C-alpha cells in the first residue's frame, strides 16, 4: 500500500475528497506495493482506486480523466529496501560509531536505481521481483556486477543469490531493457583474469548493457585490510589498460566507448586524466567517471564569469584527492577574482587519512582546518556533497555550527565551482550564505552527487 502524504489543490484527488493519510490498496484490481506501482497504474485514464481511510474505512473511487491529467496524489516516501549482502568491501562496515545515523542504512533498492541512478546488486529480489522489473520495464537500471563468475561474486557479496547476475542481465536484455553496470575493483578478489572475464561476459550480452564503470574500492581506517586492501599504483595502471582495450573495441565495433574507468583510478595510478572527449556525454560523472575532467573543463569555460572579490580571500575547501588540481587552478582564479585564493586541504581524521574524497569530510575536520587561519572577509567554499538535505555533515555536526565557529567568514556550500563562486558573490552582498546564495540542491542519503568534483573523487 501507498500512503497519501498530500493532495494538490484543485486536483481530481481533492475533488474526490480523498484524505491525507489514506492508503491506496489497489488500482484497477492490481495491488499497489510502492510508488513505482502507483505511477505505473495511474498511467491509465479509466481508474478504480481502492483505498483505506485513516479511520479504516474501505472506499472505492472511480475516475475517468483525460490523458496526462494528474490525479494530484502526493505519496509518502517508500520504505527503503535494505541490502541482503555482507560484501567484503562494504563501506558501511568502515563507519565510525558516531557517523550520521542514516548512514547505517544498508540500502540496495531497485527503485532508487531507477529514479536516482544508484547502483544495486539485485540480490534481494526473488523471481517475482525480477519479473516485476521486466513487466514494468523499469529501465535503465544501474547494477553493481563486480564479477560475472558466480563463485567470485558469491565470495565478494557473501550471498548465494549473487551468482545469478548474468542470468538476470540476460533476461533484461532479451526484454529490451537497458542496464548500466559497475565493478568495484578489489585487488586479488575480482581483478586480473576475473576483470577480463567480467568485461567479456558483459560485452557478449549485447548493446542492452549500456556501460561498464570500473572504480577502485574505497576503505576507511576502520575496515582497511579486513579483508580487502586498496589498489597499488601498478594494479590501477593494469586495470586502466584492460578497460582501455575494452573501450577501443566498443568504439571499433559499436561506435560507443562503453567501458570507463573512475577518476580515482587515474589518481591512484599517477596517470594523467583523459580529455573531456574520452567521457563522451559525461553521463556517468556522478559515479566518479569524468567528474574531475568536467570540473577542469567547466573552470576553463566559465572563468570569465567569476566576479571580482577585492578585499576578500577565497578559500576552496577540498580533500587530498582534489587539492593538487585546485592548487593548479588557484593562480588563474586569483587573477580573475582580484583577490587571494587559498586552497584548504582537509585531512579526514573522522574516517582516516586514506579517505581523500571531499564528500566524506566531517564537519569537525572541516571546521578545524578553516579555523586554524580564519580571517574577517574570508569566503569559504565547501563541498555541498559533504552535507545531507538537512545541512548536517557526516559526523552529525550541523552546518550552522561550522558557520558560527568561522564567523564573520561567509561559508557557501556548492556542487559546481563557477556557480558556487557566483553564489558566494551574492552571499557576500546579502550577508547570508544560506539566504542570499540559495541552498544548493541535495541528493537522497547515500547517493553520489554533484559536478563540483572536489567531492566526487
Order of alpha helices (4+ residues) and beta strands (2+ residues): beta-alpha-beta-beta-alpha-beta-beta-beta-alpha-alpha-beta-alpha-alpha-beta-alpha-beta-alpha-beta-alpha-alpha-beta-alpha-beta-alpha-beta-alpha-beta-alpha-alpha
